[in-house]
Amino acid sequence: MSGIYAVTEHQSDEALDDISYEMLDAGRRLADDLGEELVAVVLGADVEAFTGELGVADRVLAVEDDALAQFNPMAYADAVEGILAAKEPRLTLSSVTSIGMDVAPAVADATGTPLVSYVADVAVEDGDVVATSQLYGGKMNVDSALEGGAGILAVAAGAFDADAGRAEGTPDREDLAVDVGPDGVAFQQLNEPEAGDVDITRADRLLAVGRGIDEEDNIPLAEETADALDAALASSRPITDNGWLPKNRQVGKSGKTVDPDLYLAAGISGAPEHVEGMTDSELIVAINTDEEAPIFDYADYGIVGDLFDLLPALEEQAGG
């Protein structure tokens, strides 16, 4: 067994998804610590368009097949199983995305390879890989040690640095032929959501609002305060479920993981599913009328007060 293999992902014909570069960041760290080779795995009908920013990797392994032109869970699983059989990597990096969650468990089951999911950090201790995962909606961190054997790590989106995993350059490419079949599953169409107007995972400051904002008519107040603070506006799940803000603004287990310099949580109670997505923030400030709100357990500074009083005051102070 040798090598760290990162199975990249794409849902367009032009570019890899950011999670691919996050996996490469994690893979580069592990490869350097273990003295292993980092291999970027690219699947598709024609992968040339996806290989131009893989300079972080030592090598590209390409699997080309018409059945891989669009994501098909069974065809992708077949491809990854074929790679594991042919190359016997020490570690295979997948993801906790709609693609990775279809592929990684299937491959782990078919090959008998241990799978660690929701990986938020990786380290090497005494030659063994230790993966830190968040379980039970962020209530518990668990360290799983892969003691010398092969394993699959499913990386949580937003846990690693996509910019650190992206570099211009195309490493040496190897093409591998594997048996791929859709096995009765056929791609029909891709329905893409509307393009997001902001990427909250890249923002240095975030103002996140929750149920305490009360109604959609109060969202402009939060927007104005965020603008004054030079922050991006984010939210907890109830706000996006109600359609008051688009899905790309949601922080949490079913949204995005963020780590800004400042995370200002206004009217957010602090449910574990939300906290899981923001606990890595450098400075957390919470505003809530309920002094028993769980969010205060995670905040560096807590204000027991009404956001409708405090947000205008913050806006005025920032403007002054």
ChimeraX commands (.cxc) that place a marker at each C-alpha (Angstrom):
marker #1 position 0.00,0.00,0.00 radius 0.5
marker #1 position 1.29,3.42,-0.90 radius 0.5
marker #1 position 0.07,6.86,-1.90 radius 0.5
marker #1 position -2.65,9.30,-0.87 radius 0.5
marker #1 position -5.39,9.35,-3.53 radius 0.5
marker #1 position -7.86,12.25,-3.60 radius 0.5
marker #1 position -10.98,11.52,-5.68 radius 0.5
marker #1 position -11.87,14.91,-7.14 radius 0.5
marker #1 position -15.41,15.98,-8.01 radius 0.5
marker #1 position -17.05,18.10,-10.69 radius 0.5
marker #1 position -20.63,18.90,-11.63 radius 0.5
marker #1 position -19.84,21.15,-14.58 radius 0.5
marker #1 position -17.88,20.58,-17.78 radius 0.5
marker #1 position -15.34,23.28,-16.97 radius 0.5
marker #1 position -14.02,23.13,-13.42 radius 0.5
marker #1 position -13.58,20.94,-10.38 radius 0.5
marker #1 position -15.69,21.70,-7.32 radius 0.5
marker #1 position -14.00,23.48,-4.40 radius 0.5
marker #1 position -14.25,20.32,-2.28 radius 0.5
marker #1 position -11.71,18.76,-4.64 radius 0.5
marker #1 position -9.10,21.30,-3.62 radius 0.5
marker #1 position -10.02,20.93,0.05 radius 0.5
marker #1 position -9.31,17.20,-0.28 radius 0.5
marker #1 position -6.00,18.02,-1.96 radius 0.5
marker #1 position -5.09,20.34,0.91 radius 0.5
marker #1 position -5.77,17.56,3.42 radius 0.5
marker #1 position -3.99,15.06,1.18 radius 0.5
marker #1 position -0.91,17.24,0.81 radius 0.5
marker #1 position -0.56,17.53,4.57 radius 0.5
marker #1 position -0.83,13.77,5.00 radius 0.5
marker #1 position 1.46,12.98,2.08 radius 0.5
marker #1 position 4.18,15.26,3.42 radius 0.5
marker #1 position 3.93,13.89,6.96 radius 0.5
marker #1 position 3.91,10.28,5.78 radius 0.5
marker #1 position 6.46,10.63,3.00 radius 0.5
marker #1 position 3.86,9.45,0.48 radius 0.5
marker #1 position 2.89,10.55,-3.02 radius 0.5
marker #1 position -0.28,12.64,-3.47 radius 0.5
marker #1 position -2.34,11.54,-6.45 radius 0.5
marker #1 position -5.28,13.57,-7.80 radius 0.5
marker #1 position -7.88,11.19,-9.24 radius 0.5
marker #1 position -10.02,12.69,-12.00 radius 0.5
marker #1 position -13.03,10.84,-13.43 radius 0.5
marker #1 position -14.95,11.80,-16.56 radius 0.5
marker #1 position -15.48,11.28,-20.27 radius 0.5
marker #1 position -12.73,13.81,-21.08 radius 0.5
marker #1 position -10.78,15.05,-18.06 radius 0.5
marker #1 position -8.33,17.42,-19.75 radius 0.5
marker #1 position -10.33,20.51,-18.73 radius 0.5
marker #1 position -10.02,19.60,-15.05 radius 0.5
marker #1 position -6.26,19.10,-14.77 radius 0.5
marker #1 position -4.88,22.65,-15.04 radius 0.5
marker #1 position -4.96,23.55,-11.34 radius 0.5
marker #1 position -3.68,20.34,-9.80 radius 0.5
marker #1 position -0.13,21.51,-9.15 radius 0.5
marker #1 position -0.41,20.57,-5.46 radius 0.5
marker #1 position -0.53,16.89,-6.44 radius 0.5
marker #1 position 2.50,14.82,-7.43 radius 0.5
marker #1 position 0.60,12.93,-10.10 radius 0.5
marker #1 position -2.78,12.81,-11.83 radius 0.5
marker #1 position -4.61,9.52,-12.29 radius 0.5
marker #1 position -7.26,9.83,-15.00 radius 0.5
marker #1 position -10.11,7.41,-15.61 radius 0.5
marker #1 position -12.00,8.25,-18.78 radius 0.5
marker #1 position -15.22,6.56,-19.79 radius 0.5
marker #1 position -18.45,7.80,-21.38 radius 0.5
marker #1 position -20.34,6.41,-18.38 radius 0.5
marker #1 position -18.51,9.00,-16.24 radius 0.5
marker #1 position -19.48,12.03,-18.34 radius 0.5
marker #1 position -22.07,12.97,-15.70 radius 0.5
marker #1 position -22.13,11.83,-12.12 radius 0.5
marker #1 position -23.58,8.37,-11.75 radius 0.5
marker #1 position -23.18,6.87,-8.27 radius 0.5
marker #1 position -22.80,3.28,-9.42 radius 0.5
marker #1 position -20.40,4.09,-12.26 radius 0.5
marker #1 position -18.28,6.30,-10.00 radius 0.5
marker #1 position -18.19,3.61,-7.31 radius 0.5
marker #1 position -17.10,1.07,-9.93 radius 0.5
marker #1 position -14.31,3.40,-11.01 radius 0.5
marker #1 position -13.04,4.02,-7.49 radius 0.5
marker #1 position -13.23,0.30,-6.64 radius 0.5
marker #1 position -11.14,-0.38,-9.74 radius 0.5
marker #1 position -8.56,2.16,-8.65 radius 0.5
marker #1 position -8.28,0.64,-5.18 radius 0.5
marker #1 position -7.85,-2.82,-6.68 radius 0.5
marker #1 position -5.21,-1.70,-9.18 radius 0.5
marker #1 position -3.23,0.77,-7.06 radius 0.5
marker #1 position -3.82,-0.25,-3.43 radius 0.5
marker #1 position -3.51,3.28,-2.00 radius 0.5
marker #1 position -2.74,3.74,1.65 radius 0.5
marker #1 position -5.46,6.38,1.93 radius 0.5
marker #1 position -8.31,7.41,-0.32 radius 0.5
marker #1 position -9.88,10.82,0.23 radius 0.5
marker #1 position -13.53,11.31,-0.64 radius 0.5
marker #1 position -16.03,13.88,0.65 radius 0.5
marker #1 position -19.20,14.49,2.57 radius 0.5
marker #1 position -21.10,15.91,-0.41 radius 0.5
marker #1 position -23.98,14.60,-2.48 radius 0.5
marker #1 position -21.36,12.86,-4.63 radius 0.5
marker #1 position -19.07,11.58,-1.90 radius 0.5
marker #1 position -21.90,10.27,0.27 radius 0.5
marker #1 position -23.06,8.11,-2.63 radius 0.5
marker #1 position -19.60,6.80,-3.48 radius 0.5
marker #1 position -17.46,6.41,-0.35 radius 0.5
marker #1 position -19.78,4.12,1.68 radius 0.5
marker #1 position -20.42,1.91,-1.36 radius 0.5
marker #1 position -16.71,1.54,-2.04 radius 0.5
marker #1 position -15.91,0.92,1.64 radius 0.5
marker #1 position -18.55,-1.82,1.81 radius 0.5
marker #1 position -17.51,-3.47,-1.46 radius 0.5
marker #1 position -13.79,-3.50,-0.64 radius 0.5
marker #1 position -13.92,-3.98,3.13 radius 0.5
marker #1 position -11.96,-0.76,3.63 radius 0.5
marker #1 position -12.48,1.23,6.86 radius 0.5
marker #1 position -14.31,4.52,6.32 radius 0.5
marker #1 position -14.05,7.60,8.54 radius 0.5
marker #1 position -16.67,10.21,7.69 radius 0.5
marker #1 position -17.22,13.91,8.51 radius 0.5
marker #1 position -13.46,14.41,8.79 radius 0.5
marker #1 position -12.64,17.93,9.96 radius 0.5
marker #1 position -8.94,17.49,10.73 radius 0.5
marker #1 position -6.11,15.05,10.05 radius 0.5
marker #1 position -2.80,14.34,11.74 radius 0.5
marker #1 position -0.05,11.75,11.82 radius 0.5
marker #1 position 0.86,10.36,15.23 radius 0.5
marker #1 position 3.60,7.75,15.60 radius 0.5
marker #1 position 3.23,6.87,11.94 radius 0.5
marker #1 position -0.54,6.33,12.12 radius 0.5
marker #1 position -3.15,8.58,10.53 radius 0.5
marker #1 position -5.59,10.10,13.01 radius 0.5
marker #1 position -8.77,11.65,11.62 radius 0.5
marker #1 position -10.94,13.93,13.75 radius 0.5
marker #1 position -14.67,13.74,13.01 radius 0.5
marker #1 position -17.66,15.62,14.38 radius 0.5
marker #1 position -20.52,13.35,15.40 radius 0.5
marker #1 position -24.03,13.80,16.78 radius 0.5
marker #1 position -24.55,17.18,15.16 radius 0.5
marker #1 position -21.26,18.56,16.46 radius 0.5
marker #1 position -21.80,17.51,20.08 radius 0.5
marker #1 position -18.80,15.18,20.04 radius 0.5
marker #1 position -15.37,15.13,18.39 radius 0.5
marker #1 position -14.00,11.65,17.77 radius 0.5
marker #1 position -10.43,10.73,16.85 radius 0.5
marker #1 position -10.15,7.61,14.68 radius 0.5
marker #1 position -6.72,6.04,14.18 radius 0.5
marker #1 position -6.00,4.03,11.04 radius 0.5
marker #1 position -3.24,1.87,12.41 radius 0.5
marker #1 position -1.06,1.21,9.41 radius 0.5
marker #1 position -3.82,-0.14,7.16 radius 0.5
marker #1 position -5.71,1.26,4.22 radius 0.5
marker #1 position -8.63,3.58,4.80 radius 0.5
marker #1 position -11.08,6.00,3.23 radius 0.5
marker #1 position -11.47,9.49,4.70 radius 0.5
marker #1 position -14.63,11.41,3.79 radius 0.5
marker #1 position -13.76,15.10,4.21 radius 0.5
marker #1 position -16.39,17.54,5.49 radius 0.5
marker #1 position -16.96,20.45,3.11 radius 0.5
marker #1 position -15.35,23.63,4.39 radius 0.5
marker #1 position -13.03,21.88,6.85 radius 0.5
marker #1 position -9.86,22.39,4.78 radius 0.5
marker #1 position -8.46,25.25,2.72 radius 0.5
marker #1 position -9.43,25.09,-0.95 radius 0.5
marker #1 position -6.98,27.87,-1.83 radius 0.5
marker #1 position -4.11,25.90,-0.29 radius 0.5
marker #1 position -5.09,22.88,-2.38 radius 0.5
marker #1 position -5.30,24.80,-5.67 radius 0.5
marker #1 position -2.16,25.53,-7.68 radius 0.5
marker #1 position -1.54,26.04,-11.37 radius 0.5
marker #1 position 0.20,23.25,-13.17 radius 0.5
marker #1 position -0.56,19.79,-14.46 radius 0.5
marker #1 position 1.48,16.99,-12.86 radius 0.5
marker #1 position 2.43,13.90,-14.83 radius 0.5
marker #1 position -0.70,12.07,-15.89 radius 0.5
marker #1 position -1.37,8.36,-15.83 radius 0.5
marker #1 position -4.44,6.90,-17.53 radius 0.5
marker #1 position -6.09,3.85,-16.01 radius 0.5
marker #1 position -8.72,1.67,-17.66 radius 0.5
marker #1 position -11.25,0.14,-15.27 radius 0.5
marker #1 position -14.56,-1.65,-15.78 radius 0.5
marker #1 position -17.33,0.93,-15.35 radius 0.5
marker #1 position -21.01,0.27,-15.75 radius 0.5
marker #1 position -24.11,2.28,-14.82 radius 0.5
marker #1 position -25.87,-0.95,-13.74 radius 0.5
marker #1 position -29.34,0.31,-14.54 radius 0.5
marker #1 position -28.85,3.86,-13.25 radius 0.5
marker #1 position -29.07,6.47,-16.00 radius 0.5
marker #1 position -28.34,10.19,-15.82 radius 0.5
marker #1 position -31.36,12.28,-16.82 radius 0.5
marker #1 position -30.58,15.94,-16.19 radius 0.5
marker #1 position -28.76,18.35,-13.89 radius 0.5
marker #1 position -30.86,20.99,-12.17 radius 0.5
marker #1 position -28.52,23.72,-10.97 radius 0.5
marker #1 position -29.53,26.15,-8.23 radius 0.5
marker #1 position -29.33,29.86,-8.92 radius 0.5
marker #1 position -25.79,31.13,-8.66 radius 0.5
marker #1 position -25.03,32.48,-5.20 radius 0.5
marker #1 position -24.23,36.17,-4.86 radius 0.5
marker #1 position -21.64,35.59,-2.13 radius 0.5
marker #1 position -19.46,32.76,-0.87 radius 0.5
marker #1 position -19.78,32.86,2.91 radius 0.5
marker #1 position -16.95,30.32,3.31 radius 0.5
marker #1 position -14.50,32.98,2.10 radius 0.5
marker #1 position -15.81,35.93,4.12 radius 0.5
marker #1 position -13.61,37.42,6.87 radius 0.5
marker #1 position -16.67,38.66,8.76 radius 0.5
marker #1 position -20.12,37.15,8.99 radius 0.5
marker #1 position -23.35,38.43,10.52 radius 0.5
marker #1 position -25.65,35.42,10.89 radius 0.5
marker #1 position -29.32,35.74,11.79 radius 0.5
marker #1 position -31.72,33.16,13.15 radius 0.5
marker #1 position -35.31,32.83,14.31 radius 0.5
marker #1 position -34.90,35.97,16.42 radius 0.5
marker #1 position -35.17,38.08,13.26 radius 0.5
marker #1 position -38.90,37.22,13.50 radius 0.5
marker #1 position -40.02,37.89,9.93 radius 0.5
marker #1 position -38.77,38.41,6.40 radius 0.5
marker #1 position -39.48,42.15,6.54 radius 0.5
marker #1 position -36.66,42.46,9.09 radius 0.5
marker #1 position -33.98,40.96,6.83 radius 0.5
marker #1 position -33.11,44.41,5.37 radius 0.5
marker #1 position -32.11,45.54,8.88 radius 0.5
marker #1 position -29.59,42.69,9.04 radius 0.5
marker #1 position -28.38,43.44,5.52 radius 0.5
marker #1 position -27.77,47.09,6.37 radius 0.5
marker #1 position -25.89,46.17,9.54 radius 0.5
marker #1 position -23.79,43.61,7.67 radius 0.5
marker #1 position -22.91,46.22,5.04 radius 0.5
marker #1 position -21.89,48.71,7.74 radius 0.5
marker #1 position -19.67,46.10,9.38 radius 0.5
marker #1 position -18.16,45.06,6.02 radius 0.5
marker #1 position -19.55,41.60,6.70 radius 0.5
marker #1 position -21.42,39.03,4.64 radius 0.5
marker #1 position -24.93,38.09,5.74 radius 0.5
marker #1 position -25.49,34.45,6.72 radius 0.5
marker #1 position -28.19,32.55,8.56 radius 0.5
marker #1 position -29.29,29.46,10.39 radius 0.5
marker #1 position -31.44,26.85,8.66 radius 0.5
marker #1 position -34.92,28.17,9.60 radius 0.5
marker #1 position -34.23,31.36,7.66 radius 0.5
marker #1 position -33.36,29.55,4.45 radius 0.5
marker #1 position -36.15,27.00,4.96 radius 0.5
marker #1 position -38.57,29.93,5.04 radius 0.5
marker #1 position -37.06,31.32,1.85 radius 0.5
marker #1 position -36.00,34.58,3.51 radius 0.5
marker #1 position -32.39,34.09,2.39 radius 0.5
marker #1 position -30.99,31.78,-0.29 radius 0.5
marker #1 position -29.54,28.39,0.59 radius 0.5
marker #1 position -25.98,29.54,-0.11 radius 0.5
marker #1 position -26.21,31.74,3.04 radius 0.5
marker #1 position -26.93,28.84,5.42 radius 0.5
marker #1 position -24.35,27.88,8.04 radius 0.5
marker #1 position -24.45,24.45,9.65 radius 0.5
marker #1 position -24.41,20.72,9.14 radius 0.5
marker #1 position -26.82,20.88,6.19 radius 0.5
marker #1 position -25.35,24.18,5.02 radius 0.5
marker #1 position -21.77,25.45,4.90 radius 0.5
marker #1 position -18.85,25.28,7.30 radius 0.5
marker #1 position -17.27,28.69,7.89 radius 0.5
marker #1 position -14.26,30.02,9.80 radius 0.5
marker #1 position -14.28,33.84,9.56 radius 0.5
marker #1 position -12.27,36.19,11.75 radius 0.5
marker #1 position -15.57,37.42,13.21 radius 0.5
marker #1 position -18.84,35.50,13.51 radius 0.5
marker #1 position -21.69,37.61,14.90 radius 0.5
marker #1 position -24.70,35.43,15.70 radius 0.5
marker #1 position -27.88,37.46,16.13 radius 0.5
marker #1 position -31.05,35.74,17.29 radius 0.5
marker #1 position -29.55,32.26,16.88 radius 0.5
marker #1 position -30.23,29.81,19.70 radius 0.5
marker #1 position -27.23,27.57,18.97 radius 0.5
marker #1 position -28.64,24.23,17.85 radius 0.5
marker #1 position -25.87,21.62,17.43 radius 0.5
marker #1 position -26.51,21.40,13.69 radius 0.5
marker #1 position -25.75,25.12,13.34 radius 0.5
marker #1 position -22.84,25.20,15.77 radius 0.5
marker #1 position -21.13,22.42,13.83 radius 0.5
marker #1 position -20.67,24.83,10.93 radius 0.5
marker #1 position -19.17,27.81,12.79 radius 0.5
marker #1 position -17.16,26.73,15.84 radius 0.5
marker #1 position -13.84,27.25,14.02 radius 0.5
marker #1 position -14.51,31.00,13.76 radius 0.5
marker #1 position -11.72,33.10,15.26 radius 0.5
marker #1 position -14.05,35.33,17.33 radius 0.5
marker #1 position -17.69,34.51,18.08 radius 0.5
marker #1 position -20.07,37.15,19.39 radius 0.5
marker #1 position -23.64,36.12,20.25 radius 0.5
marker #1 position -26.74,38.27,20.71 radius 0.5
marker #1 position -29.83,36.63,22.20 radius 0.5
marker #1 position -32.62,37.61,24.57 radius 0.5
marker #1 position -32.46,34.18,26.25 radius 0.5
marker #1 position -29.55,34.08,28.68 radius 0.5
marker #1 position -29.78,30.26,28.66 radius 0.5
marker #1 position -29.37,29.99,24.88 radius 0.5
marker #1 position -26.78,27.30,24.00 radius 0.5
marker #1 position -25.01,29.70,21.62 radius 0.5
marker #1 position -23.47,31.43,24.65 radius 0.5
marker #1 position -21.56,28.24,25.46 radius 0.5
marker #1 position -19.57,28.73,22.25 radius 0.5
marker #1 position -19.31,32.53,22.17 radius 0.5
marker #1 position -16.22,34.51,23.13 radius 0.5
marker #1 position -18.53,37.41,23.95 radius 0.5
marker #1 position -22.23,37.17,24.71 radius 0.5
marker #1 position -24.82,39.93,24.84 radius 0.5
marker #1 position -28.19,39.23,26.45 radius 0.5
marker #1 position -30.30,41.71,24.57 radius 0.5
marker #1 position -32.67,42.41,21.71 radius 0.5
marker #1 position -31.10,42.30,18.26 radius 0.5
marker #1 position -33.54,45.01,17.15 radius 0.5
marker #1 position -31.83,47.37,19.58 radius 0.5
marker #1 position -28.29,46.14,19.09 radius 0.5
marker #1 position -28.06,45.84,15.29 radius 0.5
marker #1 position -29.00,49.51,14.69 radius 0.5
marker #1 position -26.52,50.52,17.40 radius 0.5
marker #1 position -23.78,48.48,15.72 radius 0.5
marker #1 position -24.64,49.98,12.35 radius 0.5
marker #1 position -24.51,53.48,13.78 radius 0.5
marker #1 position -21.19,52.82,15.53 radius 0.5
marker #1 position -19.65,51.31,12.42 radius 0.5
marker #1 position -20.85,54.21,10.33 radius 0.5
marker #1 position -19.44,56.70,12.77 radius 0.5
marker link #1:1,2 radius 0.2
marker link #1:2,3 radius 0.2
marker link #1:3,4 radius 0.2
marker link #1:4,5 radius 0.2
marker link #1:5,6 radius 0.2
marker link #1:6,7 radius 0.2
marker link #1:7,8 radius 0.2
marker link #1:8,9 radius 0.2
marker link #1:9,10 radius 0.2
marker link #1:10,11 radius 0.2
marker link #1:11,12 radius 0.2
marker link #1:12,13 radius 0.2
marker link #1:13,14 radius 0.2
marker link #1:14,15 radius 0.2
marker link #1:15,16 radius 0.2
marker link #1:16,17 radius 0.2
marker link #1:17,18 radius 0.2
marker link #1:18,19 radius 0.2
marker link #1:19,20 radius 0.2
marker link #1:20,21 radius 0.2
marker link #1:21,22 radius 0.2
marker link #1:22,23 radius 0.2
marker link #1:23,24 radius 0.2
marker link #1:24,25 radius 0.2
marker link #1:25,26 radius 0.2
marker link #1:26,27 radius 0.2
marker link #1:27,28 radius 0.2
marker link #1:28,29 radius 0.2
marker link #1:29,30 radius 0.2
marker link #1:30,31 radius 0.2
marker link #1:31,32 radius 0.2
marker link #1:32,33 radius 0.2
marker link #1:33,34 radius 0.2
marker link #1:34,35 radius 0.2
marker link #1:35,36 radius 0.2
marker link #1:36,37 radius 0.2
marker link #1:37,38 radius 0.2
marker link #1:38,39 radius 0.2
marker link #1:39,40 radius 0.2
marker link #1:40,41 radius 0.2
marker link #1:41,42 radius 0.2
marker link #1:42,43 radius 0.2
marker link #1:43,44 radius 0.2
marker link #1:44,45 radius 0.2
marker link #1:45,46 radius 0.2
marker link #1:46,47 radius 0.2
marker link #1:47,48 radius 0.2
marker link #1:48,49 radius 0.2
marker link #1:49,50 radius 0.2
marker link #1:50,51 radius 0.2
marker link #1:51,52 radius 0.2
marker link #1:52,53 radius 0.2
marker link #1:53,54 radius 0.2
marker link #1:54,55 radius 0.2
marker link #1:55,56 radius 0.2
marker link #1:56,57 radius 0.2
marker link #1:57,58 radius 0.2
marker link #1:58,59 radius 0.2
marker link #1:59,60 radius 0.2
marker link #1:60,61 radius 0.2
marker link #1:61,62 radius 0.2
marker link #1:62,63 radius 0.2
marker link #1:63,64 radius 0.2
marker link #1:64,65 radius 0.2
marker link #1:65,66 radius 0.2
marker link #1:66,67 radius 0.2
marker link #1:67,68 radius 0.2
marker link #1:68,69 radius 0.2
marker link #1:69,70 radius 0.2
marker link #1:70,71 radius 0.2
marker link #1:71,72 radius 0.2
marker link #1:72,73 radius 0.2
marker link #1:73,74 radius 0.2
marker link #1:74,75 radius 0.2
marker link #1:75,76 radius 0.2
marker link #1:76,77 radius 0.2
marker link #1:77,78 radius 0.2
marker link #1:78,79 radius 0.2
marker link #1:79,80 radius 0.2
marker link #1:80,81 radius 0.2
marker link #1:81,82 radius 0.2
marker link #1:82,83 radius 0.2
marker link #1:83,84 radius 0.2
marker link #1:84,85 radius 0.2
marker link #1:85,86 radius 0.2
marker link #1:86,87 radius 0.2
marker link #1:87,88 radius 0.2
marker link #1:88,89 radius 0.2
marker link #1:89,90 radius 0.2
marker link #1:90,91 radius 0.2
marker link #1:91,92 radius 0.2
marker link #1:92,93 radius 0.2
marker link #1:93,94 radius 0.2
marker link #1:94,95 radius 0.2
marker link #1:95,96 radius 0.2
marker link #1:96,97 radius 0.2
marker link #1:97,98 radius 0.2
marker link #1:98,99 radius 0.2
marker link #1:99,100 radius 0.2
marker link #1:100,101 radius 0.2
marker link #1:101,102 radius 0.2
marker link #1:102,103 radius 0.2
marker link #1:103,104 radius 0.2
marker link #1:104,105 radius 0.2
marker link #1:105,106 radius 0.2
marker link #1:106,107 radius 0.2
marker link #1:107,108 radius 0.2
marker link #1:108,109 radius 0.2
marker link #1:109,110 radius 0.2
marker link #1:110,111 radius 0.2
marker link #1:111,112 radius 0.2
marker link #1:112,113 radius 0.2
marker link #1:113,114 radius 0.2
marker link #1:114,115 radius 0.2
marker link #1:115,116 radius 0.2
marker link #1:116,117 radius 0.2
marker link #1:117,118 radius 0.2
marker link #1:118,119 radius 0.2
marker link #1:119,120 radius 0.2
marker link #1:120,121 radius 0.2
marker link #1:121,122 radius 0.2
marker link #1:122,123 radius 0.2
marker link #1:123,124 radius 0.2
marker link #1:124,125 radius 0.2
marker link #1:125,126 radius 0.2
marker link #1:126,127 radius 0.2
marker link #1:127,128 radius 0.2
marker link #1:128,129 radius 0.2
marker link #1:129,130 radius 0.2
marker link #1:130,131 radius 0.2
marker link #1:131,132 radius 0.2
marker link #1:132,133 radius 0.2
marker link #1:133,134 radius 0.2
marker link #1:134,135 radius 0.2
marker link #1:135,136 radius 0.2
marker link #1:136,137 radius 0.2
marker link #1:137,138 radius 0.2
marker link #1:138,139 radius 0.2
marker link #1:139,140 radius 0.2
marker link #1:140,141 radius 0.2
marker link #1:141,142 radius 0.2
marker link #1:142,143 radius 0.2
marker link #1:143,144 radius 0.2
marker link #1:144,145 radius 0.2
marker link #1:145,146 radius 0.2
marker link #1:146,147 radius 0.2
marker link #1:147,148 radius 0.2
marker link #1:148,149 radius 0.2
marker link #1:149,150 radius 0.2
marker link #1:150,151 radius 0.2
marker link #1:151,152 radius 0.2
marker link #1:152,153 radius 0.2
marker link #1:153,154 radius 0.2
marker link #1:154,155 radius 0.2
marker link #1:155,156 radius 0.2
marker link #1:156,157 radius 0.2
marker link #1:157,158 radius 0.2
marker link #1:158,159 radius 0.2
marker link #1:159,160 radius 0.2
marker link #1:160,161 radius 0.2
marker link #1:161,162 radius 0.2
marker link #1:162,163 radius 0.2
marker link #1:163,164 radius 0.2
marker link #1:164,165 radius 0.2
marker link #1:165,166 radius 0.2
marker link #1:166,167 radius 0.2
marker link #1:167,168 radius 0.2
marker link #1:168,169 radius 0.2
marker link #1:169,170 radius 0.2
marker link #1:170,171 radius 0.2
marker link #1:171,172 radius 0.2
marker link #1:172,173 radius 0.2
marker link #1:173,174 radius 0.2
marker link #1:174,175 radius 0.2
marker link #1:175,176 radius 0.2
marker link #1:176,177 radius 0.2
marker link #1:177,178 radius 0.2
marker link #1:178,179 radius 0.2
marker link #1:179,180 radius 0.2
marker link #1:180,181 radius 0.2
marker link #1:181,182 radius 0.2
marker link #1:182,183 radius 0.2
marker link #1:183,184 radius 0.2
marker link #1:184,185 radius 0.2
marker link #1:185,186 radius 0.2
marker link #1:186,187 radius 0.2
marker link #1:187,188 radius 0.2
marker link #1:188,189 radius 0.2
marker link #1:189,190 radius 0.2
marker link #1:190,191 radius 0.2
marker link #1:191,192 radius 0.2
marker link #1:192,193 radius 0.2
marker link #1:193,194 radius 0.2
marker link #1:194,195 radius 0.2
marker link #1:195,196 radius 0.2
marker link #1:196,197 radius 0.2
marker link #1:197,198 radius 0.2
marker link #1:198,199 radius 0.2
marker link #1:199,200 radius 0.2
marker link #1:200,201 radius 0.2
marker link #1:201,202 radius 0.2
marker link #1:202,203 radius 0.2
marker link #1:203,204 radius 0.2
marker link #1:204,205 radius 0.2
marker link #1:205,206 radius 0.2
marker link #1:206,207 radius 0.2
marker link #1:207,208 radius 0.2
marker link #1:208,209 radius 0.2
marker link #1:209,210 radius 0.2
marker link #1:210,211 radius 0.2
marker link #1:211,212 radius 0.2
marker link #1:212,213 radius 0.2
marker link #1:213,214 radius 0.2
marker link #1:214,215 radius 0.2
marker link #1:215,216 radius 0.2
marker link #1:216,217 radius 0.2
marker link #1:217,218 radius 0.2
marker link #1:218,219 radius 0.2
marker link #1:219,220 radius 0.2
marker link #1:220,221 radius 0.2
marker link #1:221,222 radius 0.2
marker link #1:222,223 radius 0.2
marker link #1:223,224 radius 0.2
marker link #1:224,225 radius 0.2
marker link #1:225,226 radius 0.2
marker link #1:226,227 radius 0.2
marker link #1:227,228 radius 0.2
marker link #1:228,229 radius 0.2
marker link #1:229,230 radius 0.2
marker link #1:230,231 radius 0.2
marker link #1:231,232 radius 0.2
marker link #1:232,233 radius 0.2
marker link #1:233,234 radius 0.2
marker link #1:234,235 radius 0.2
marker link #1:235,236 radius 0.2
marker link #1:236,237 radius 0.2
marker link #1:237,238 radius 0.2
marker link #1:238,239 radius 0.2
marker link #1:239,240 radius 0.2
marker link #1:240,241 radius 0.2
marker link #1:241,242 radius 0.2
marker link #1:242,243 radius 0.2
marker link #1:243,244 radius 0.2
marker link #1:244,245 radius 0.2
marker link #1:245,246 radius 0.2
marker link #1:246,247 radius 0.2
marker link #1:247,248 radius 0.2
marker link #1:248,249 radius 0.2
marker link #1:249,250 radius 0.2
marker link #1:250,251 radius 0.2
marker link #1:251,252 radius 0.2
marker link #1:252,253 radius 0.2
marker link #1:253,254 radius 0.2
marker link #1:254,255 radius 0.2
marker link #1:255,256 radius 0.2
marker link #1:256,257 radius 0.2
marker link #1:257,258 radius 0.2
marker link #1:258,259 radius 0.2
marker link #1:259,260 radius 0.2
marker link #1:260,261 radius 0.2
marker link #1:261,262 radius 0.2
marker link #1:262,263 radius 0.2
marker link #1:263,264 radius 0.2
marker link #1:264,265 radius 0.2
marker link #1:265,266 radius 0.2
marker link #1:266,267 radius 0.2
marker link #1:267,268 radius 0.2
marker link #1:268,269 radius 0.2
marker link #1:269,270 radius 0.2
marker link #1:270,271 radius 0.2
marker link #1:271,272 radius 0.2
marker link #1:272,273 radius 0.2
marker link #1:273,274 radius 0.2
marker link #1:274,275 radius 0.2
marker link #1:275,276 radius 0.2
marker link #1:276,277 radius 0.2
marker link #1:277,278 radius 0.2
marker link #1:278,279 radius 0.2
marker link #1:279,280 radius 0.2
marker link #1:280,281 radius 0.2
marker link #1:281,282 radius 0.2
marker link #1:282,283 radius 0.2
marker link #1:283,284 radius 0.2
marker link #1:284,285 radius 0.2
marker link #1:285,286 radius 0.2
marker link #1:286,287 radius 0.2
marker link #1:287,288 radius 0.2
marker link #1:288,289 radius 0.2
marker link #1:289,290 radius 0.2
marker link #1:290,291 radius 0.2
marker link #1:291,292 radius 0.2
marker link #1:292,293 radius 0.2
marker link #1:293,294 radius 0.2
marker link #1:294,295 radius 0.2
marker link #1:295,296 radius 0.2
marker link #1:296,297 radius 0.2
marker link #1:297,298 radius 0.2
marker link #1:298,299 radius 0.2
marker link #1:299,300 radius 0.2
marker link #1:300,301 radius 0.2
marker link #1:301,302 radius 0.2
marker link #1:302,303 radius 0.2
marker link #1:303,304 radius 0.2
marker link #1:304,305 radius 0.2
marker link #1:305,306 radius 0.2
marker link #1:306,307 radius 0.2
marker link #1:307,308 radius 0.2
marker link #1:308,309 radius 0.2
marker link #1:309,310 radius 0.2
marker link #1:310,311 radius 0.2
marker link #1:311,312 radius 0.2
marker link #1:312,313 radius 0.2
marker link #1:313,314 radius 0.2
marker link #1:314,315 radius 0.2
marker link #1:315,316 radius 0.2
marker link #1:316,317 radius 0.2
marker link #1:317,318 radius 0.2
marker link #1:318,319 radius 0.2
marker link #1:319,320 radius 0.2
view
